[in-house]
Structure formats: structure tokens, C-alpha cells
Amino acid sequence: MRTRFISEIQQKIKNSYYSMYGDVLLSSSRIGELLDESADKYGDQTAFISMHQNLSKNYSEFRNEADRLASGFISLGLRRGDRIAICSPNHYEWPLTQFAAAKAGLILVNLNPAFQQKELIFCLNKANCKALVISDVFKTQDYYKMLLQIAPDLPENKSEIFQSNILPDLERIIIISDNKKNGILNFKDVLNNGNKESSTILAETEKSIQFDDPVNIQFTSGTTGEPKGVVLSHHNLVNNALLGGRRYGYNLMKHIVCCHLPLFHSFGCVHISLSTVFFQGTCVFPSAGFDAVLSLQAIEKHKCSIIFGTPTMYVDLINNYKSGEFNITSLNRGILGGAAAPPSLVEDIKKVLKVPNIQVGYGATETSPAVACNKLTDDFENVAKAIMQPIEYVETKVINDKGQIVPVNSKGELCVRGHNVFMGYWEKEEGIKAIPDKLRWFHSGDLAVMNEYGYIKIVGRIKDIIIRGGENIYPLEVESFISTHPAVLEVHICSVPDERMGEEACAWINLKKNMNLNEEEVKQFCKGQISHFKIPKYIMFVKDFPKTHSGKIKKFEMSRISAEKLNL
């Protein structure tokens, strides 16, 4: 067996297709079983710490409350296959609901706590949600007031069964609050609402759940239209948690995770919440929403060994670390994902934050989410350039616009097939709508290059390509170069219309504090370093970028704003 693995590692490929081998079996466990097994073995070990809620739970306590909450859900009339939504920042109640819903056979629907009324209604109706777990307040959001706008007579409702023509499927609203709100249930009440009958149904349900059953619906960011409800199974999420966790080395060390990634996002709820429980680690919530200073304090206080983050989060961590006094020497690993990161940022994480092991990952909501991630043994050059190896038992291929596999080291669309590919999109009338490719390939929409060893590098989005006078400009390539300028903090490039060329590139640049740069200096920096047609014709200096709720850059919005400001 060892000889076979070695020969596969050495074998070079000619075409851009690769099937990643593995040395651990895929799991047939359901999400509820992960918790039961960890609680049985490590009941006294701390599972979750929520600093802003001043609470800590060990695995025995967490399992006990998850069982009670699952029984409480069933006592409300919720049954296997029903959708229950959660709209909350990073509270302890989030993972508690996640595991309780899975045990009760429910399908958890992740909602962004930044949603406004219109977005909340759309997603609840799209997934035919029967129940909603919601926070009371978060930042400027007052969720009860939002509910009153949807159902003004809510305070007069004595039955606690929600009724609204705007949300016809919704029957129960459960609020995470110490204060009683008229017309809806309190989370703590539901936690204590189980009875003998509901507990019996729970036990029967847990036995009947299959690993291919749907367990989660996550909404895509909706950068090109209405968000789609991505349906994921126990098998999808459990194995992504297993293989992602092993890739991060969870199986090699006791890990304490500083979790400032939002749990509504697949990155947070799979690779932190599920993976932590799978490998009996500890998950620390520094704050309800990301706050770099509170995260640094949490790392110091609880001696966190691993952090996850988007590029923007790491930029904030670095800036605040420089200006404060924090002891974060306990950090052993930093995982970077959610968006493309320039090599200079990866180097800063290593040099400034002094994180010895850095890994860059790539994935999508439709792939549970991980597709590829650097190994701990990878050369740092590969990490900095985001050249990643696919996770185990996942097939990847790169194709041209005719659907044909391209030779290695050629650009094309990345396609993914395997245990991580989602079940389909949820449609209001028909439930799960199967994925479009009859051969089960997920077409990512991302441009990638695969090398002769099967490693992939994402080089842009197909829809982001700028075609200037017949020449293709890949924004990510230009962004990566401009970001090496010492004055540049963040840069993103979009297309703008041009009468002669069809399209031109426009660069939005956010400068580092106390640094100066002008348009001509940017162009001179590029001259002779990248092809002349790739040098942005327009340069705009900004403080922020239009983003989706999950932090992705809205390139189409950048293009619209740029065209307006430039009178194009």
C-alpha cells in the first residue's frame, strides 16, 4: 500500500484531471453521532467557550443540551425533513441548534444575521421554513422590531404559533433572549420543553437518519442574482469536517480554535464547529461579530492554537497586533480562505503575527465547502502563491469553453466531483432540484490552472475576465502584482466600458495607513513588469469595497460605480 502511494505521488499527469487519494476511510457517521462519540470519550473536556456570553460548556454538557433542545424541537411539532432556520451571530446557541437540529432529523437553514427584512423573507420562503431561531439584537439589528414589521399583530398572539400571509410556511419563532417577547417562544423555554413522548420520537428518529439525508441549506452570496439554497447532506459535511480537520492537523494535536468566522458561512459551521467536535477540540467565540482586538485578547487568554480567517480579517488582525500588546505565541496554525489573498499578506501573517504554519484553502458553498488546501508539509512558496492540493477522494478537472479537458498548466474552468459535491438547489415547489451536470461534476465558475502533480491555483472568475481589444485580462493576476507595492493594503480590479477597446481595467486601491500613492506612480510600478494591456487605465483610491454579506467583493457593483464616476 505504501509503495502504491509513493508511486502515485511521483507520477506526473499530462492532462488537467486529478483524483486525490487518501489514507483514511470516508465516514458513514451522521452529525449527531459525532457529538455522541466525542462526549462518550471526552465528556469532561471543554467544547465551547463564548467569551461575550461568559459561558463554557464541556462535551457532556453540550451533548445533554443538544438532546434536550432536539426533544424540545420535536415537542413543537417539528419532524424529520422539516426546515428550521437560524439567524444569529456567533452565540453558543448556534452550534447547539446545529447539532440539535441534526439529531432531530431537521434541515438547518443558515441565515446571515446582517439580513434585512426583504432578505429574511426571501430565504425563509425559498426554503419553506417551518421554524426560525433568531437572535434578539445584533449591532444595529433589532430582530423583534423586524418581525413586527412582518406581522404587526404579533404581540396579541396568545397561541405562540406564528401566522403571517407573508411567511405562510413559518409556524414557530424562537428568540435567543432572556426577555420574554409576546407572540414567540424563548430559546430557553424550548430547551426545557421536551417530554417523554418527544424524547421517544427523538430516539426513533436518530436511529432512522441516513448519512445521505439532507441536513443543511446554505444560501450562496447572490453576486449575480437571487441567492440559491444549496442542499448539503450529513455525508457531505461530516467528511469535509473529517478531511479538512486532518489537513489542518487536528488529529495530531490538542487544538483550541479562535472562531471569529461567522457560523452562518460554511467555512465556520463546518471547518470550525463540526471539525472541532469531530476531533474533540475547543472552540472559542471572542465576540458575536468579528472584532480584531477581542480576537487577539481571546487568543492570549485561552491560548488558542489555531485561527481561521478571510484576507480582510487577517489585515485587521495584523494592524491591531502592531498597535497593541498581545501575547499570541500559542498560535501554531493560521488558515486563510473565503477569498483570494495576495502573497504579501500570507508573508505578513508569518512575519508579523509569527504564525509558524499557514495554510490557504479553496472551496465553495456547493462543495461543503473545501475542495483544496495546502498541506502542513508544503513549501511556503506554494502557500504564498495559493498552489493547493485537493482534499482526499475528490476529483478535479480543468476544462475549456467546449467542455474539454485542457493540458496541465493551461487556464480553464475548474470542475469538482466527489463526496463533497452538494445534493442540489432547494426549490420552493419541488424541494431538492438535482445538480445540472448528469455526470455529477460541479462547474465552479472559477478559472484555474492545474500543474503536473495535480495541484491547483485559482486565477480568477470566468465572469470577471476583462476582454480589452481581444486580449484577456485576468483581474486576480493584476491584483496580485499591484498588491506587492509597499503602500497598497488592498486592491481589486473591475471592468469598465470603452468605445474603442470594448472594455478597460479599473483598479480600486486602499492604501496602508500614512502611505501616499498617485495614479501615475501605480502605472510606473506596473510598467515593464506586466504586459502593457494589463495595466489598469483607471485608478481609484478608496477606503472600502462593495461586498456581499459573506465578504466577497461585488465586482459588478464596482463596475457600475466606476462607470458613473468616470462618466463612461
C-alpha positions in Angstrom: 0.0 0.0 0.0 2.8 2.4 0.9 4.6 1.7 -2.4 1.4 2.5 -4.3 1.0 5.8 -2.6 4.7 6.8 -3.3 4.4 5.9 -7.0 1.2 8.0 -7.2 2.9 11.0 -5.6 5.8 10.7 -8.1 3.6 10.2 -11.2 3.2 13.2 -13.3 0.0 13.9 -15.2 -0.3 15.4 -18.7 -3.9 16.5 -18.8 -5.7 18.6 -16.1 -7.5 15.8 -14.3 -6.6 14.6 -10.9 -8.2 12.2 -8.3 -6.7 12.7 -4.9 -6.0 9.5 -3.0 -6.3 9.2 0.8 -5.1 7.1 3.8 -8.3 7.3 5.9 -11.7 5.8 5.1 -14.6 8.1 4.4 -17.0 8.3 7.4 -20.6 7.0 7.4 -21.4 8.9 10.6 -24.3 11.3 10.9 -23.7 14.7 12.6 -25.4 13.7 15.8 -23.1 10.7 16.1 -20.0 12.9 16.0 -21.2 14.6 19.2 -22.2 11.4 20.9 -18.8 9.8 20.2 -16.9 12.8 21.4 -19.0 13.2 24.6 -18.6 9.5 25.4 -14.8 9.6 25.2 -14.0 13.2 26.3 -17.1 14.3 28.3 -15.1 16.5 30.8 -13.1 18.3 28.0 -14.2 21.9 27.2 -16.1 22.0 23.9 -17.3 25.6 23.6 -16.3 28.9 25.3 -18.3 32.0 24.5 -16.5 35.0 26.0 -19.1 37.6 25.2 -21.8 35.4 26.9 -19.5 34.5 29.8 -20.1 30.7 29.5 -18.2 27.5 29.0 -19.6 24.0 28.2 -17.8 20.7 28.2 -18.8 17.9 25.9 -21.1 16.1 28.3 -23.0 19.4 29.0 -23.1 20.2 25.3 -24.5 16.8 24.4 -27.1 16.9 27.2 -28.3 20.3 26.0 -28.3 19.3 22.3 -30.5 16.3 23.2 -32.9 18.4 25.3 -33.1 21.0 22.5 -33.8 18.3 19.9 -36.6 17.0 22.1 -37.9 20.5 22.5 -38.0 21.0 18.7 -39.9 17.8 18.3 -42.4 18.8 21.1 -43.3 21.8 18.9 -44.4 19.5 16.1 -41.2 19.6 14.0 -40.5 16.3 12.3 -37.7 14.7 10.2 -37.2 16.7 7.0 -38.7 20.0 8.2 -36.6 23.1 7.7 -35.6 25.1 10.7 -33.7 28.4 10.1 -31.2 30.1 12.3 -30.4 33.8 12.1 -27.9 34.7 14.8 -24.3 35.9 15.2 -21.7 33.7 16.9 -23.6 32.7 20.1 -23.3 29.4 21.9 -26.9 28.7 20.8 -25.7 28.5 17.1 -23.7 25.2 17.4 -26.3 24.0 19.9 -29.0 24.5 17.4 -26.8 23.0 14.6 -26.4 19.7 16.5 -29.9 19.5 18.0 -31.5 20.0 14.5 -29.3 17.3 13.1 -30.2 14.9 15.9 -33.9 15.6 15.3 -33.7 14.9 11.6 -34.3 18.6 10.7 -32.7 20.5 7.9 -30.9 23.6 9.3 -31.1 26.7 7.1 -28.3 29.2 7.7 -29.3 32.8 7.5 -27.0 35.8 7.7 -27.6 37.9 10.8 -27.0 41.0 8.6 -30.1 40.2 6.6 -32.7 42.9 6.3 -36.5 42.2 6.2 -36.7 41.6 2.5 -33.8 39.1 2.5 -35.1 37.3 5.6 -38.5 36.8 4.0 -37.0 35.6 0.7 -34.8 32.9 2.3 -37.5 31.7 4.7 -40.0 31.3 1.9 -37.4 29.9 -0.5 -36.7 27.0 1.9 -40.3 26.6 3.2 -39.0 27.1 6.7 -41.4 25.8 9.4 -39.4 27.3 12.4 -36.9 30.1 13.0 -34.3 30.5 15.7 -33.3 34.2 15.8 -31.2 36.4 18.0 -32.8 39.4 19.8 -30.3 42.1 18.8 -27.0 42.3 16.9 -25.2 45.6 16.2 -27.9 47.9 14.7 -30.3 45.0 14.1 -33.4 44.6 16.3 -34.9 41.4 15.2 -38.1 41.6 17.1 -38.9 45.0 15.6 -38.2 43.4 12.2 -40.6 40.7 13.0 -43.2 43.3 14.0 -42.9 44.8 10.5 -43.7 41.5 9.0 -46.5 40.6 11.5 -47.8 43.8 13.3 -50.3 41.8 15.4 -47.6 39.6 16.9 -47.9 41.0 20.4 -51.6 40.0 20.5 -50.8 36.4 19.5 -51.6 34.2 22.6 -51.0 30.8 21.0 -47.3 31.3 20.2 -48.0 29.8 16.7 -46.8 32.3 14.2 -49.2 33.2 11.4 -48.5 35.6 8.5 -49.5 35.7 4.9 -46.0 37.0 4.1 -44.4 33.8 5.6 -47.1 31.2 5.0 -44.9 28.1 6.0 -43.5 29.6 9.2 -45.2 28.3 12.4 -42.7 28.8 15.2 -40.3 31.6 16.1 -37.8 31.0 18.8 -35.8 34.0 20.1 -32.4 33.9 21.8 -33.2 36.3 24.6 -33.5 36.5 28.4 -36.6 38.7 28.0 -40.0 37.3 27.1 -41.4 38.6 23.8 -45.1 38.4 23.1 -46.2 36.0 20.4 -43.0 34.0 20.2 -41.1 31.4 22.1 -37.9 31.8 24.2 -34.9 29.6 23.4 -34.5 28.6 27.0 -38.2 27.5 27.1 -37.8 25.3 24.1 -34.7 23.8 25.7 -36.8 22.8 28.6 -39.9 21.9 26.6 -39.2 18.2 25.8 -41.2 15.5 27.3 -41.4 11.7 27.4 -43.2 11.5 24.0 -40.8 13.8 22.2 -37.8 12.0 23.7 -39.2 8.7 22.4 -39.7 10.2 18.9 -36.2 11.6 19.1 -34.6 8.2 19.8 -36.5 6.7 16.9 -35.6 9.5 14.6 -31.9 9.3 15.4 -31.9 5.6 14.5 -33.6 6.2 11.2 -31.4 9.1 9.9 -29.2 8.1 6.9 -25.9 9.7 6.1 -27.2 10.7 2.7 -30.1 12.6 4.2 -30.1 16.4 3.7 -29.1 18.2 6.9 -28.3 21.8 5.9 -29.3 24.5 3.4 -26.8 27.3 2.9 -27.5 30.3 0.6 -25.0 31.4 -2.0 -23.9 35.0 -1.9 -26.0 36.1 -4.8 -23.4 38.2 -6.5 -25.1 37.6 -9.9 -28.7 37.2 -8.9 -31.0 35.8 -6.2 -29.3 33.6 -3.7 -29.7 29.9 -4.2 -30.3 27.4 -1.4 -27.5 24.8 -1.5 -28.6 21.5 0.0 -25.9 19.5 1.8 -26.1 16.0 3.4 -24.7 14.6 6.6 -22.2 12.7 4.3 -21.1 16.0 2.6 -20.5 17.9 5.9 -19.1 15.1 8.1 -16.5 14.1 5.6 -15.5 17.7 4.8 -15.1 18.1 8.6 -13.1 14.9 8.8 -10.7 15.5 5.8 -10.5 19.3 6.5 -9.6 18.6 10.1 -6.9 16.1 9.2 -5.5 18.5 6.6 -5.2 21.2 9.4 -3.6 18.6 11.7 -6.5 18.4 14.2 -5.7 14.7 14.6 -2.1 15.4 15.6 -2.5 17.9 18.4 -4.9 19.3 21.0 -6.4 22.3 19.3 -8.1 25.4 20.7 -9.8 27.4 17.9 -10.4 31.1 18.0 -13.6 31.3 16.0 -14.3 34.7 14.6 -15.6 33.4 11.2 -19.4 33.8 11.0 -21.1 30.5 11.7 -23.7 31.0 9.1 -21.0 30.6 6.5 -19.9 27.1 5.5 -16.2 27.9 6.4 -17.3 28.5 10.0 -20.0 25.9 10.6 -18.1 23.0 9.0 -14.4 23.6 9.5 -14.7 25.1 13.0 -17.9 23.9 14.6 -18.2 20.4 13.1 -14.4 19.7 12.8 -13.8 20.8 16.4 -16.4 18.4 17.7 -15.2 15.6 15.4 -11.7 15.9 16.8 -12.7 16.8 20.4 -11.1 20.3 20.4 -12.2 23.5 22.0 -14.0 26.3 20.1 -13.7 29.9 21.5 -16.1 32.7 20.4 -14.4 36.0 21.2 -17.4 38.1 20.2 -20.7 37.9 18.5 -19.3 39.5 15.3 -15.7 39.9 14.2 -13.6 42.3 16.3 -9.8 42.0 15.8 -8.9 43.3 19.3 -11.3 40.9 21.0 -9.9 38.0 18.9 -6.3 38.9 19.9 -7.4 39.0 23.5 -9.1 35.7 23.2 -6.1 34.0 21.7 -3.9 35.3 24.6 -6.4 34.4 27.4 -7.3 30.9 26.2 -4.0 30.1 24.5 -5.7 29.4 21.1 -3.6 27.3 18.8 -5.4 27.9 15.5 -7.2 30.7 13.8 -9.2 30.8 10.6 -9.9 34.0 8.6 -10.6 35.8 5.4 -7.9 38.1 4.0 -9.7 41.1 5.4 -9.8 39.6 8.9 -6.1 38.9 8.8 -5.4 42.5 7.6 -7.3 43.8 10.7 -5.5 41.3 13.0 -2.1 42.4 11.7 -2.9 46.2 12.0 -4.3 45.8 15.6 -1.4 43.5 16.6 1.1 46.1 15.6 -0.6 48.8 17.7 -1.3 46.7 20.8 0.4 44.5 23.4 -0.8 40.9 22.8 0.9 37.6 23.6 -0.3 35.3 20.8 2.7 32.9 20.9 0.3 30.0 21.4 -0.8 30.2 17.8 0.5 27.3 15.8 -1.6 27.5 12.6 -3.4 30.0 10.6 -5.9 29.0 7.9 -6.7 31.5 5.1 -9.7 31.2 2.8 -13.0 32.7 1.7 -11.4 35.0 -0.9 -8.1 35.3 -2.8 -5.2 36.6 -0.8 -2.0 38.3 -2.2 1.3 36.6 -1.4 2.4 39.7 0.6 -0.5 39.1 3.1 0.5 35.5 3.6 4.1 36.6 4.3 2.9 39.2 6.7 0.9 36.6 8.7 4.1 34.6 9.1 6.4 37.6 9.8 4.2 39.9 11.8 1.8 37.6 13.7 4.6 35.0 13.8 2.3 32.1 12.9 4.6 29.2 12.1 2.2 27.2 9.9 0.0 28.8 7.4 -2.4 27.1 5.0 -4.5 28.5 2.2 -7.8 26.8 1.3 -10.2 27.0 -1.6 -13.8 25.9 -1.8 -17.4 26.8 -2.4 -20.8 26.5 -0.7 -21.7 23.8 -3.2 -18.6 21.8 -2.2 -19.3 21.5 1.5 -17.0 23.8 1.3 -13.4 22.5 0.9 -12.0 21.5 -2.5 -8.3 22.1 -1.9 -5.9 23.2 0.8 -2.2 23.3 1.4 -0.7 20.5 3.5 1.3 21.4 6.6 4.4 19.9 4.8 4.0 22.1 1.7 6.7 24.6 0.7 6.0 28.1 1.9 6.3 29.3 -1.7 3.3 27.1 -2.6 1.3 28.5 0.3 2.1 32.1 -0.5 1.1 31.6 -4.2 -2.0 29.6 -3.1 -1.0 26.5 -5.1 -3.1 23.9 -3.3 -3.6 20.1 -3.3 -7.2 18.8 -3.5 -8.6 17.1 -0.4 -8.8 13.3 -0.3 -11.2 11.4 -2.6 -12.1 14.5 -4.6 -11.8 14.6 -8.4 -10.8 17.8 -10.1 -10.5 18.7 -13.8 -9.9 21.9 -15.8 -11.9 22.3 -19.0 -12.1 24.8 -21.9 -15.3 26.5 -23.1 -16.1 23.5 -25.1 -16.1 21.2 -22.1 -12.8 19.5 -23.0 -10.0 18.8 -20.5 -7.0 21.1 -21.1 -3.3 20.1 -20.8 -1.6 20.8 -17.5 -0.6 24.4 -16.8 -3.4 25.7 -19.0 -6.2 28.0 -17.9 -9.8 26.8 -17.8 -12.8 26.3 -15.6 -12.4 24.1 -12.5 -14.9 21.3 -12.1 -15.2 19.2 -9.0 -16.8 15.7 -8.4 -16.9 13.6 -5.2 -18.2 13.2 -1.7 -18.1 17.0 -1.2 -20.5 17.9 -4.1 -23.9 19.1 -2.9 -27.2 17.4 -3.4 -28.8 20.2 -5.4 -30.5 23.5 -5.0 -33.7 23.8 -3.0 -36.7 25.0 -5.0 -39.8 26.1 -3.1 -42.3 24.0 -5.1 -40.2 20.8 -5.8 -37.8 20.6 -2.9 -34.3 19.4 -3.9 -33.5 20.1 -7.5 -30.7 17.8 -8.7 -27.5 19.5 -9.9 -27.4 20.2 -13.6 -24.5 18.1 -14.8 -25.7 14.5 -15.4 -22.2 13.2 -14.6 -22.2 14.9 -11.2 -19.5 17.4 -12.0 -19.9 20.8 -10.3 -18.9 23.6 -12.6 -17.3 26.2 -10.2 -17.2 29.2 -12.5 -13.6 29.7 -11.3 -10.6 29.9 -13.6 -7.8 27.6 -12.5 -4.5 26.1 -13.6 -3.5 22.5 -12.6 0.2 21.5 -12.6 1.7 18.1 -13.4 1.2 17.0 -9.8 -2.5 17.8 -9.6 -2.1 20.9 -7.5 -4.5 23.7 -8.5 -4.2 27.5 -8.4 -7.3 29.7 -8.8 -6.5 32.6 -11.2 -9.9 34.3 -11.4 -13.6 34.1 -12.1 -14.8 33.4 -15.6 -17.3 36.3 -15.3 -14.6 38.7 -14.1 -12.4 38.3 -17.2 -11.9 41.7 -18.9 -11.6 41.5 -22.7 -9.6 44.5 -23.9 -9.4 44.8 -27.6 -9.4 41.0 -27.9 -6.8 40.4 -25.1 -7.9 38.6 -22.0 -7.1 40.3 -18.7 -7.4 38.2 -15.5 -8.0 40.7 -12.6 -6.6 38.4 -10.0 -3.2 38.3 -11.7 -3.0 42.1 -11.9 -4.3 42.4 -8.3 -1.6 40.1 -7.1 1.1 42.2 -8.7 -0.2 45.6 -7.6 -0.6 44.3 -4.0 3.2 43.9 -3.8 3.6 47.6 -3.8 4.6 48.6 -0.2 1.9 51.3 0.0 -1.0 49.1 -1.1 -3.2 47.5 1.6 -5.9 46.0 -0.7 -6.6 46.2 -4.4 -9.5 45.0 -6.6 -9.9 45.4 -10.4 -13.1 45.6 -12.4 -14.1 46.2 -16.0 -15.4 49.5 -17.4 -16.8 50.1 -20.9 -14.6 51.7 -23.6 -15.7 52.7 -27.0 -12.5 51.7 -28.8 -11.3 48.7 -26.8 -14.7 47.4 -25.6 -13.5 47.1 -22.0 -10.8 48.6 -19.9 -9.5 47.7 -16.4 -10.2 50.0 -13.4 -8.2 49.4 -10.2 -9.7 50.3 -6.8 -6.8 50.7 -4.3 -7.0 51.0 -0.5 -3.7 52.4 0.8 -1.9 51.5 4.1 -2.1 54.0 6.9 0.1 57.0 6.5 1.1 56.0 2.9 0.7 58.0 -0.2 0.4 56.9 -3.8 -0.9 58.5 -7.0 -2.2 57.2 -10.3 0.9 57.8 -12.3 3.1 56.1 -9.7 0.9 53.0 -9.8 1.2 52.8 -13.6 5.0 53.3 -13.5 5.2 50.5 -10.9 3.4 48.2 -13.4 5.4 49.3 -16.5 7.8 46.7 -17.6 6.6 44.2 -15.0 3.3 43.2 -16.5 2.0 43.4 -20.1 1.1 46.9 -21.2 -2.5 45.9 -21.9 -2.9 44.6 -18.3 -2.0 47.9 -16.7 -5.3 49.5 -15.5 -6.3 52.5 -17.5 -8.1 54.0 -14.5 -7.0 54.1 -10.9 -9.4 55.0 -8.0 -8.2 55.3 -4.4 -10.9 54.1 -1.9 -11.4 53.2 1.7 -13.7 50.3 1.2 -15.2 48.0 -1.4 -18.8 46.9 -2.1 -19.2 43.4 -0.6 -21.7 40.6 -0.2 -22.9 39.6 3.3 -20.2 36.8 3.3 -17.4 39.3 2.5 -16.9 38.7 -1.3 -16.3 41.6 -3.5 -19.1 42.7 -5.7 -17.2 43.3 -9.0 -20.4 44.1 -10.9 -21.2 46.9 -8.3 -17.6 48.2 -8.7 -18.0 48.3 -12.4 -21.3 50.3 -12.1 -19.9 52.8 -9.6 -16.7 53.2 -11.7 -18.6 53.9 -14.9 -20.7 56.5 -13.1 -17.8 58.3 -11.5 -15.7 58.2 -14.7 -18.7 59.3 -16.9 -18.2 56.3 -19.2 
